[in-house]
């Protein structure tokens, strides 16, 4: 038996073809029993059957194997459940006959509270607390519900029956119900057999629900299930789902393959959502939309998440990655396609401009030495949780966008449809996709893309003017400022002086030179024309301009010559170069000053995020300048704040509604008195009347943060009032707004109280991580709190991916080498494989911050620059 331990994958001598699963959940005792019959093809001589099982007990005498050609029932001579490897090893006295046989296993397990496997979620009905039973199997937790070959390549069909559930409850699975037998207060529900699929997509939900229903033009029944009384909040997502299924049918040239699609809001849910085939599960905040109390950002979140999960019904469920190394094929594609769908449904949202947020998050993580390639070696299923990150999702989506932009939209779409047709009901690897795209386009896709998916990191392209020539040079960008040795084939796009004067080429070597005249023709003066690389930010790389070119671009920004995506890119690259100490903070602040009249949501949202980070670095490097820095940022955002005002305009667009809240939140955090006073006035009106027009949903987060700015241990009223709002609402989005504001007080005692509240029974464990964004004044107290409560935190969240959020949120904001060492020492004996990579990334961020602080302290002209900028209006 030893030969099977410590292996990354299961042995291949038995291949599952069909599962017949019977599950009997007991919602009051929080247990379940089950029985599975698996049709197996024994393809090689063996005395062993090895499959996955974890946290299950196998019922004595229930295990047997029968070969179709022999009437003899074989029982194992030895049964070993290896918890470390999550495998069940069955040893038989004789060699098993080659061919098809049936393996049967009886088992029992616990409906756990860890939001993985077969687990329990709680809800209230008529004032009484109740349990529902829910599954979450991705990446590797189907084995916690029934013994199985829990690897994506082991596809099979599934026949599921749920036994003895209370007859008033709804019991759902991937397929439609074929029979419901009621026996007194209990019922047994059987479902149609599924098409071939991977174990991580199997799903079961048992609870009390209302639903709303619609259908697509070709008769697919679509339902949104939510808690009793909340059915109306499912209508928006229902409309999005029906339209998105139609859209994907046309885009992928293949209709959705199941007869029904159910989407269910689950009160306790670790991820945002899960794409189970035909039964998609969601956090409430990602599926429900309330006309009265949801914000514009909530509406957008519901749309993109629904579009992402439905994209998986093709990319992931129909065509599945062969192993977790290729997870990005699922997640990168679903992320990219969700923007395609959202843009088609709501063109006025400018969602492709907002896609730049995905790009930036990918670039941020991938600028770390502790990043990983898109195609990452996974040697044990336990490592998989950590790669559900910005590399698989956001860098994945960004390189797909880069490739689509290079090949052209039509060619790309045709090739994708061929890929789905070719690998439907099967598994694929990254190179399979490249081969299809190469065939469809005639371009060397594999050679180009392997450099982007098989090595970590990305390039920065430096560009300078030298004797009427443009000189380009690539090197690996690292946020630490050190030089990596990566090389890429880079699709360079550039515009000179106007968007119709452009040039595209592949930078395949370290450097390349272009004659400016060749690009410009006679159209523009070569000495003054602005030159922008990476037009519309379609490439996954950064650009560093020489001083002359940077000044021309600053002029182009001030005079509104550039598109929003290009304005975003210039600023984002400059910020990254400043952090990597390849550009001074003076240069960055002067560039930020050029955005004083910026009005585009995505650009301003990024500018706001940057300003918070710069303020933290300035506070640690040059505390005497902090007030000037804050004053500069207040003056930077006031133009937009005054233009937008506090009152939503009749018929204003979605983006202005989102921007107003973000701008006012920023002004509150930087201590703008007028904003703080107005926010407090409106908040008091809201406390008297939750439906007051003075505080619509889009403004609430800003008001909550503003209220917390003035809360201290001797002036607690605002904090107590926010807790009251939290306790009185049953809308998850409202609870989220409150939680994410509580720790923004500058008073460490209040911050400690807010952090302790996150660990109380009043906060669902899925939501605790939403309250970890503490103010700069709270960093130390938050770190002490994390250490003091580590055992409890690890016990509660340590088995899933949420533990990494605790670590990164509290560790990453520090800015000293001493702190980095202290953090390392604390975790030396407390880390687990599932959080090791994230911890290393967080400590690396602290070192990057520390170097940045040292570099800012050495800047000679900083004081003068900051004071000048603060006085400009």
N, C-alpha and C positions, 0 to 999 in steps of 0.2 A: 504493500500500500504506500510505502514511503515515496515511490517514484512519482506519485501524483501531487505531492505537497510542494508548495512554493513555486508552482508553474503559473505563467501569466495567462495561459489559455487552457481550455479543457482538451483532453485527448480526442482524436477524431474517429475512434473505431465504432462509435454509435451515432447515428444521425436521426434526430427527432423529425417526424413528419406531421403528427397531429396530436393535439392535447384534448382530452375530455376532462374538464375541471369542474368539480362540485364543491362549492364553498358554503359554509354555514356560519355566518357571523352572529355573535351574541353581543348586542349593543350595550346591554346593561352590565354584563360581567367583563366586557372589553376583551373577549377572547374569540377565536374562530377555530373551526375544525374543517378539514377538507379531505378530498380524495381525488387523486389524479390518475388517469390511464393515458399512457403515452405510446403512440405507435412509433416503434423504433426500427430503423434499418441498421442491422449489425453488418458492417462492411469489412471487418478484419477479425482475425482470430483473437479472442480475448476471454478471460475469465472475469473481467471487471466491467462494471458500468459506472462511469464517473459523471456526475452532473452537479449543478449548483444548488445549495440550500443554505439558509442562514437563519438563526433565531427561530427554528422550527424544531419540534420534536416529532420523530417518526413513530407512528403507532406500531406497537409490537405485533408481529405476525402479519402485518398488512402488506409487506413488500413481496412481489412475485414477478416472474418473467415467463411469458408463454410464447413460444415460437409458433407461427401459423401452421407450419407443416407437421409439428409434433404436438401430440395432445398433452405431453408431460408438462406440469407446472414446476418451474424451477424456483427454489427459494434461496436467498443468499446465505452463505455460511458465515458471513461477517458483514456487519454494517458499521461504517465509521463516519460520523459527522465531524469534519475538521473545521472548527469555527474560524481559525486564523485564515484559512484559504477559502472559506465559505463554500466548501464542496461536500457532497455526500458520496462516499465510495462504497459500492456494493461488490462484494467478492463472492463468486459462485464456485462450487466445488468442481464443476466441469466447464470446459470451453463452450461458450454460447454458440448455437448454430447460426451460420451466416444467413442473412435474409431478414424479412419483416417479422417483428414480434411485438408483444404488448407488455410494457412495464407498468405495474400498478403500485401506488404508494398512498398510504393513509398518513395524515399529519395533523398537528395542532400548532397554534401560534397565538400571539398576543396582539390585539389591536393597539399598537403602541401610540405614544404621543410625540413621536420624533418627525412627523410629516414625511415619512418615507416607508416603502413597503405597503402593507395593508394597515392603515392607521385610523385613529379616531379624530374627528373634529367636533367641536362643541357649538351649539347654537341655543337660542332661547325661543320657546314657543309657549304662548299664554303664561309668561312669567316663570316657566319651568325650564331648567337647564337640561338639554338632551344631547345625545351623541349621534353622529352619523359615521358611517364607515366609508373610507375613501382609499383609493390606491394612488401611489406615485412611484413608478418603477424605473424611470430613467435617472441615472445611467444603469445601475446594476442592482436593483432592489426587487425585481419580480421574485427572486430567490427567497425573499422574506415572506412571500405569500404562498408559494407552492414550489416544490422541487422542479427544476427545469434547466435546460441548456440556455443560460442567461447571457448569451452573446449575440450581437446584432446579426451576425451571418447565419445563425441557426434559425432560419425562418420556418414556420410551420403554420397549420391552421388551428383554430381554437374553438372548441364547443364548450360554452360556459353555462352552468346552472347555479342559481343562488337558492339555497334551501332555508325554509323556516324563518322568513323575516316577517315582522309585524305587517299585517295586511294593509294598514293605512299608509305605509311608507312607499316611496318611489324607489325601485331598484333598476339601475341602468348598467349596461355594459356596451361594448363596442358596436354590437349588432342589434337589429330590431328584436323585440320580444316575439317568440312564436307561441308560447303557452304560459298562462298564469293559472296555477291551481290554488284556490283558496281553501284552507281547512281551518274553520273557526277563526281565531284571531291571527293565524299565520298563513303565509302563502309561499309557494315555490315558483320561481320564475326561470324559464328556459329561453335561451336566445339562439338565433340562427348561427350556423357555423361561419366563422370569419374567413375571409380570403387569407392567403399566406402572408404572414407578418412576423416581426421580431417580438420577443417577449417584453421588451421595455415599453411597448405600445399597448399592451393588454390593460384594460381598465374596468373597474367596478365602482359604483357609487350607490350607497343605500342611505336614504334620509328623507326628511319631509320637505317637499318643494312645491312651489307654484311654477308655471311656465308660460311663455308666449311662443307662438308658432307661426311659421310661414313656409312657403316652399319655392324652389327654384323653377325656372321655366321647363326643365326636364323632370320635374316631379320629385326631386330630393327634398325630404321633409327636414326642416331645420327648426330646432327648438333651443330656447335659452331658459335654463332652470335656475331659480334663485330662491332665497328663503321666502317663506309664506309672507305675503303682504308687500313683497318688493318686485312683483312681476313687471310693473310698469318701467322699472329701472333697467329691464333687459331689452326693451324695444329698440333702443339705438343700436346696440351690438347686433341684434337680430337683422336689422336692415343692412348693416355693414357686411354681415356674413353672407347673406343671400346674394348681394351684389358682387362680393369678392369671389364667390364660387363661380359665378358666370364669367367674371373677368379672367380667372385662372384657366377656365375651360378653353377660352379662346387663346390665351397666351401660350399655354403648354400643348395646345392642340389635342387635348384629352380631357374628357369629362371626369368629375369626381367619381370615385369608383364604388362608393358604398350607397346603400339605399337611404340612409339617414345621417344627419349630423346633429349631435347634441352638444351644447356648450353649457357648462355648469359652474356657478359661482360657489367656491368653497371657503368657509370662514377662516380655516387655518391652512395655509398653503405656503411652502417654503419659497418656491420660485414665483415668477410673474404668472406663468401659465404652462400647461403641458399638452402636447399635441396628440395624445392618445387617439388612435385611429377611430373616427366616428364618435368619440366621446371626449371632447377637449375640456380639460379642467382649468379653472382660473382662480386667482385671488379676486376677491370682490372688487378691489380698486381697478382691476384691469378689464372688467366685464360690465360693471353696472354704471349707469349714467342717469343722474337725477336732474331734471330740468331746473329745479329750484336751487339745488345746493351743490352741484358739481361745477368745477371751473372749466374754462376752455382747454386748459392743459389736460384735464381728465378726459375730455372728449377725444383729444388727439391720442392720448395713451391707449384708450379702449380701441380706437381704430387701428393703430399700428400693431398692437398685440394680437387682435383678432386676425389681421391680415398676415402676421408672422406665423401664427399657429395653423392657419388654413393653407399657407404655402407649404407647410410640412406634410400636408396630406399627399402632396406629390413628391416634394423633396425631403425624403426622410422615411415616410411611411410606405410609399409605393416603390421608390428607389431608395435603398438604405445603405449607409456607409458600411464597409466590410468590417471595420474595427474602429475603436474610439480615436485612433490616430487621425482618422478622416472625419472627425466630428464637424469640422468647419464646413464640410460639404452640406451638412444639414443646416447649421446655424448661420454661417455666413450667407448662404443663399436665401434662407428664410428672411433674414434681416434685410438684405438688398431688395428682394421681391416685395416685402411689405411696404417699402417706400414707393415702389412702382404702382402698387394697388392704391395706396393712400393718395398718391398724386392724381390717379385717375378718378377717384371718388370725390376728392376735395382739392381741386387745382388751386383754389384761392389760398391754401395754406402754405404755398411755396415749400413743400416738404423736401424737395431735393436740396434746397439751401440749408434746411435744418439737418439734412443728412451729414453736413459737415461736423455736427456734434459727435456722430459715430466715428468719423474719420479722426477727429482730434483725440477721442478717448483711446482709439487704437494706437495712434502715434505716441501718446503719453506712455502707455504701458510698454510699447515696443522700443521706447528709447532707453529702457533699463537694461543693464547687463544681465539681470535676472529674468528677462523675458524668455519666451520659448518660440520655436518655429510654429507656423500654422499647422504643419503636419508634425505632431509631437509623439515621440515614442511613449506608449503606455504599457507598462509591464505588469500592472496589477489594476484590477477594476477600481480599487480604492483611490488610485491616483486620478481617476477620471473627473471627480467633482471639481478639482482645481482648474481644469481647462475649460469650464463653462465661463469664460472670461472675455475680456475685450479683444484678445487676439482671435479666438475662434469666431466670435460674433462680429466685432467691429472692424478689425483688420481684414477678416475674411470677406465681409461685405464690401470693404473699400477696394480690395484688389480685384474683386469681381466687377465693380463699377469701372475700375481702371481698364480692365480687359475689354469690357463691353464698349467703352469709349474708343479703345484702340481698334477693335474689330468692326465696329458699327452695330447699331441697335438691331437691324433686320437680320443680319448674318448671325448675330448672337442668339436671337430668339429662335430662328430656324434650327440652329445646332442644339439648343437646349431641348426643343421638342423631340429631336432625333435621339438625344441622350436618354430622355425619359421613356421613350418608346422602346429603346434597345434594352434598358436595364429594369423595366417595370417588373415588379414582383421578385426582384433579385437584389444583389448587393453590388456596390461599385466602390472603386478606390479613386483617389484624386487623378491618377494618370488616365483612368478610363474617360473622365470628363475632358481632359486635355486632348486625348486622341480624337474624340468626336468633334471638338471645336477646331482642331487642326484640319481635320478632313473637310469641315464645312467652310473654312475660311481660306485654306491654302497658306496660312501663316504659321511660323514655327512656335506654336503656342507652348508646347512642352518646354522647349529650351528657354523661352522667355519667363514662363511662370514658375518653373522649378526653383529659380533663384528667389522668388518671392514667398514660396510656401515651405521650402525645405531648409532655408537658413533664417535665423531670427534677425530682427532689426530691419533698418531701411536706410536709404542714403540721404545726405544733404548735398544739393548741387550748388556749388559756389559759382557765381557768374560775375565777370568783370569786363570792363571795356579797356582794350589795349590797342592803340593805333588803328582805329576804325574796325577792330575785330572784337567779336564777343568770345570770351574764353570761358568754357564750362569745365568744371572739375567735380567729380563725385568722390565722396568718402562716407563711411558709415557714421550716422549721427548717434551720439549717446548723450543723454541728459547730464551725465557726470562730467562731460567735457573731454573725456578721454577719447582716443581714436580706435575704432574697431577696424577689422580688416575685411569686412564684407564688400562684395562687388555685385552690381545688378545690371540688367539690361533695362534702361529707363526710357519709357515713352515720353520724350520731352515735347511739350507744346509751348509756343510763346507768341505773344502779340506785341506789336511795336506801335505805340501812339494811337492805335485804333483797333477795334476788334476785327476789322476786315483785312488787316495786315498781319498775317500769321504764318507760322512755320512749324512743321512737325518733323521730328526725326527720332531715331533710337540712339541713345547714348550707350554704346556697348563697351567702351574702353574707359580708362580712368579720366581722360580729358579729351576735349574736342574743341575746334575753333571754327567760328562762322564769320563770314564777311558781313558786316552790318548792311552795306549797300545791297547785298543779295537779298536780304530780308525786306528792307525798306523800299527798294526801287527808288523812284524820285519823289515819293509822296511826302516825306516828312524830313525835317531837319534832324540829322543823325545825332547832333550834339545835345538836343533837348528832349527828344522823344522818350516817353516812358516805355520801359520794357518789362513785361510781366511774364514770368515763367509759370508753368503748371496752370494753364488757363482753366478757370472754374474749379480748381483744386481736384481734378479728376485723378491725379497721380498720387500714389502713396509715398510721397517724399517731401522733404523740406527744401527751401531755397534760401541761400544767403547772398545778398546783393552787395556789391562794393558801395562805398559811401555816395558816389555820384549817382548811381542807379537808384539807391534807396531814397535819396533826396527827390529825384524825379517822381518816384512813386508816391512820396508823401504829398507832393504838389498835386498829383493826379487824384489822390484821395480827397484832399481839401476842395478840389474843384469838381468833385463828383463825376470823374471820367470813367471810373471803374465799376464793374458789376459788384453786387453784394458778396458773391462767392469769392471774388478776388480780393475785395477789401478784408474779408474774414481771413483769407489765407496769409496775406502780408502780415497782419497783426499776430496771427497765431504762430507763424514761423519766427517772428521777431521775439515774441515772449519765450519760445523754446530756446532760441539762441542765447537770450539773456540768462536764462536759468543755467544753461551749459557754459556760461562765462565766456561765450564767444562774441558777446556784444554787451555794451555797458547798460546799466539801468537808466542812465541819462538818455541814451538813444531810444530805449523802449518808451520811457515816459513822454519824450518829445513826439514820438509816433502816436502814442495814445491821444495826445492833445489834438492830433489832426482829425480825430473822430468826434469832435465836440458836437457836430450837427448830424451825426449818424441817426438814422431813423429805422433801419432794418432790424427786425427782431433778433435774428440769429447772430448778427454781428454784435449787437449790443449785449446780448445774453452772454456771449463769450468774453466781451470786454469786462462785464461785471464780475464773472468768475476770476478773471485775471487780476482785477483790481483788489479783490480780497486776498489773493495770494501775495501780491506785491506789498500790500499793507502789512501782512504778517512778517514778511522778510524785512521790510523797512523798520518795523517795530523792534525786531530783534537785533538788527544791524546798527540802526541810527535812531534810537528812541527819541532823540531831540527833534527829529524831522517829522515824526509821525503826524502831528497836527496839521502840518503843511500838506503832507501826502493825502490825508483825509479831505482837506479842503479842496485840493485839486480834483479828487474823485467826485466830490459833491458838485463842483462847478461843471465837471465833465457830463454828469447825468442830469443836470438841471434843465438843460435845453429840452430833452425828451420829456422829462417830468412835467414841465410847464405846458408843453404842446399837448400831452395826453390828459393832464389834469386827473382829478380823483373820480370824476363822474364818467361812467361809460357813455359813449355817444350812441344815438339811435342808429342802428344798422352798421356800426363800425365793424372792422374785420377782426377775425379770430386772432391774428397775430398781435394787433394792438391790445386786445384784451389780455393776452399772455404777457406782453411787454410791460403794461402798466404795473402789474403786480411785482414783476422782477425789479423794475427801476425803483419803485417805492420801498421795496425790501432793502435794496442796496443803500438808498439814502438814509433809511432808519439805522442800519448797521454802522454807517459812517457818522452817525450822530447829528443828522440834519434836524435842527430844532423844530422848524415848521412842519416837517413830515411827522415827527414824533408826536407833536401836539394834535395834529389833525387825525392821525391814526388812533390815538387814545380817545379822542372825542367820538369817533365813529364806533370804536369798540364798545364804549359805554352804551351807545344807542343799541348796538347789537345784543348786548346782555339783557336789555329790556325787551327786545323784540327780535327773535332769530330770523324773521323775514324782512327786516328793515332794508329798504333800498340803499341805505347809507353804506352797507357793507356786503356787496354781492360776493359770490364765491371767489371770483378772480382777485379780490383785494384782501381776502381774509388772512392768507399767510403773511402778507406784508404787515397787516395790523397786529397779528399775534407776535411777530418778531419785534415790532416797534414797542409793544406793551412790555415784552420781556427785557428790552434795553434799560428800562427804568425800575425793574424789580430788584430789590435788595432784601437781605434778611430782615431789615427793619421796615421795609415797605413791600409786603408780600401780596397785596390785594390782587394785582394783575395775574400772578402765578395761580392763586386760588381760583380766580375767575376762569382762567383757561382750563384748569382741571375740571371745573364744573361743566364747561362746554364739552369737554371730552366725555364726561360721564353721561351727559344728557342726550348725546346724539347716537343714532344707531347707523349712521352712514360712515362706512370705513374711510372714505376720502376725507371726511371732516376730522376723524380721529387722527389720521395721518398728518394732516396740516398742523394739528395741535402738537402731536408728538415731536414733529421735526422743528418746532419752534421753542420748546421748553428749555433746552440747554443753551439758548443764545443769550442768556443773561450774563452780564459781566461779573456777577457775584459768585465766587467759588462755592459758597455754602448752598446757594440756590441750585447751582449746577449739580452738586452732589445729591441733593434731594431729587432733582429731575432724573438723574441716572438711576437712583434707587427705585424710583417709580417704574422705570422700564423693566425691572426685575420682579415687580409685584404681579399678583394674579389678575390685576385689572388690564394688563397689556398682554395681548396674544404673543406667543413666542416668535411668530413670523414678523411681528411689528417692532420688536425691541430695537433692532438695528437701525430703525428709522430715526431714532432719537439721539444718535451718537455724535451729531455735528455740534461740538461744543465751541464756545467762543475761545479766542486766544487765551483769555484770562483763566480758562478752565482746563487747559491742557494738563497741568500737573495733577490737579485733583482727579481728572478722568483717568490718568495713568495709575494713580494710587488705587482708585476704585476698581480698575480692571485687575490689578494684582490681588487686592483683598478678596475679590469675588471670583477669581479665576476658576477655582474648583467647581463652583456652582455653574458658571457660564459654560465651562467645558463639558460638564455632565449634561447640561440642557441642549447645547447647540453643537457640541463637538463632532457629532456623527454626520453632519450635513455641511453644506457650503456656507451657511450663515456665520459660522465661527470665524471665517476669514474676514467678514465685514467688521466684527468687533476689533480684530487685530489692526486692520489697515486704518479704520477710522480714528483710532485712538493713538496709534504709533506714528503714522505718517506725518502729522503736522509739526513734529519736533524739529529743531534746527541746530542741534549741537552734537559733536562727536561723542561727548561724555554720555549723552542720552542714548545714542546708538549703542554704545558699549553696555550700558545698564540694561537696555531692552534685550540685547543679545544674551547677557548673563541670566536674566530672569527666565527666558524661554529655553535656555540650553537644556534643561531637564524636563521641559513641559511641552515640547512640540510633538506633533504626530504627522505622519506622511501626508495626510489630507490638508494640512495647513502650512507645510514646510516652505513651499515655493512662495506663497503669499507673504509669509513672515520675512523671508529674505528680500522680497521686493519692497516691503514696508521699511525695513532697515536701510536698504539702499536709498530710498527716498529721503530718509533723515540725513544721510551723509551728503546727498546732493544739496539739500537745503542748507546744511552747515557750510559747505564750500561756497554756496551762493552768498550767504551772510558775510563771510570773510572777504569775498570779492567786492561786495557793495561797500564795505567799510573802507576799502582802499580807493574808492572813486573820488577824485579830487574835486570835480565840479558839481557833485551831486547836490550839495546844499543850495548853491545858486540856482541850479536848474529847477529844483523842487519849489523854491520860494517864488521864482518867476511864474512857473505854471500855476501855482496856487492863487496868484493875484490876477491871472487872466480871466476875463468873464465874457 
